[in-house]
Amino acid sequence: MFIEDLTNLYRKHANAENASHMKNYMRGQFEFYGIKTKERRTLLKQAIENNKEEVITNIRELTFQLYKLPQREFHLTAIEIFDKYLRKKYVESDITLIEKRISTNSWWDTVDFIAKWILGNYLTLYPNMVKTTITKFSNVDNMWLHRSTIIFQLGYKHNTNEKLLFNQCIAHKDSNEFFIQKAIGWALREYGKTNPQSVLNFVNSTSLKPLSRKEAIRNII
């Protein structure tokens, strides 16, 4: 069984000192085995090789089960394999799973990966879902869903829906949440690499929080 094999590998390679540092870095939000990313991915590859058919045919359920486990390594593993095996194979109803992953065990490390690599890719496959998804996520009382609506276009470059990006920044510009203010600045800064003048015009004409403004124009002026 994939999860059993993976758990045994993670336990075998646990590092208590690393785990303590990781937990502190994440402000005590989660438990850790203390396995660094490179090693974790090597162990994951081994577990997949031993259970490849199960992983490929049951990926959605496996990611759900991994998210129920306490150690953060399992959550990171879940979203990475979800992306790896479903990237160009999403079905429209996967948006429900994506929303659940964003709003469960939420912190910046998983949310930012999901927003850019999973939600962002899903919405390129299903452009008809953009309006309903972003509207729903933006109106739900969940900071991490809000952050996702702002940053999901990271990497879109010339394919960025500028109007949508700016509208999401405006919708959440008065938030006092650090992660929302940073998200606005980050998204605008990244789009500024493609269209700096448009971003500068937007920032100069919009009453953004100081942190958002600072981050947005950091590489423009």
Sequence and secondary structure as in RCSB ss.txt:
>XXXX:A:sequence
MFIEDLTNLYRKHANAENASHMKNYMRGQFEFYGIKTKERRTLLKQAIENNKEEVITNIRELTFQLYKLPQREFH
LTAIEIFDKYLRKKYVESDITLIEKRISTNSWWDTVDFIAKWILGNYLTLYPNMVKTTITKFSNVDNMWLHRSTI
IFQLGYKHNTNEKLLFNQCIAHKDSNEFFIQKAIGWALREYGKTNPQSVLNFVNSTSLKPLSRKEAIRNII
>XXXX:A:secstr
 HHHHHHHHHHHT  HHHHHHHHHHTTT SB     HHHHHHHHHHHHHHSHHHHHHSHHHHHHHHHTSSBHHHH
HHHHHHHHHHHTTT  TTHHHHHHHHHHSS  HHHHHHIIIIIIHHHHHH GGGHHHHHHHHHHSS HHHHHHHH
HTTTT GGG  HHHHHHHHHHHTT   HHHHHHHHHHHHHHHTT HHHHHHHHHHS   HHHHHHHTTTT 
